[in-house]
Amino acid sequence: MNAGQQHLLDLYRAAQRGEAAPPAPGAHAVRTAREIQQWHHFRAVVTAPADRLPSRIRRAVRSAATALLRRETGAAGARDGAPTRLSS
């Protein structure tokens, strides 16, 4: 059943029950899209620069690279007989 058929069925049910007719499909699509766009603009203004997605990705890559380097240097130090420090 597509949206048009569903709307006709809803119109029939509303008429049978004496209720108000539901809005047509797509009647509020432009307003909804505009509200979503305004919400994204608002979030961009309110969100701190450090919490934005590019910063979070950058931090995650840095921490992963640091963890890999620590693991590699820790494994190399253990093979050489040098003491390794466990990170907490």
N, C-alpha and C positions, 0 to 999 in steps of 0.2 A: 504494500500500500504506500503510495507516495504522499507527499505533504498536502496536495490538493484534495485527494480522496479523504484523507484524515480530517481535513478542515470541513469538508462537506458532511462527514459523519458527525463531527462535533456540532456543526450547525443544526443538524437534525435532532440530536439529543437535547441541545439547549432549547430548541423550539418545543419539543415534547414535554420538557420539564418546566417551561415558562421562564427560563433563565435568559440572561443577556448573551448575545452572540459573541463567540470568542474572536479575537483579532485575526485578520488574514495572515497567512504565513508570509514572513518577510516584511511585515508592516513596520516593525521596529528595528530592522537590521542596520539601517544607517545610524540611528541613534545609539544602538548598542556598540557598534564599531567605534563611534566617536567617543563614547564613555570609556571603552577599553584603551583607546589611544590616550585620552586624558589621564587615565590611571597610570599608564606607563610613564608619561611625562612627569607626573607627580612623584612617582617612585624614584625617578632619575634625579629629581631635585632634592628629595628628602634623604636618600641613601648616602651615607658617608662614602668618600672616594675609596677607602680601603675595603669596603664591603661590596663593591661592584664586581661583576663577574670577571672582567679581565684581571683585576687585582687578585681575586681568589684563585684564579687559574695560575697566575704567576707564582703566588705563594705555595700552592700545591706542588708545582714543578720544582721550585727551589728546595722544598723540604724533601721531596723524593730524591732529588739529585744529591742532597747532603747526606741522606740516609744511605744511599748507594755508596757514596765515597767513604763514609765511615765504615761501612761493612767491608769494603775492599781493603782499606788501610788496616782495619782490625784483623782481617784474615791474613794479610801479608805480614803484619807484625807478629802474629801468633806463629807463623811458619819460621820466622827469623829468630824466634826465641825471646823477642821483646815482650814485656808485659803489656797487656791491653786493658783499656779502661771500659767498663761496662757503662752504657748510658742508661739513665733511669727514666 
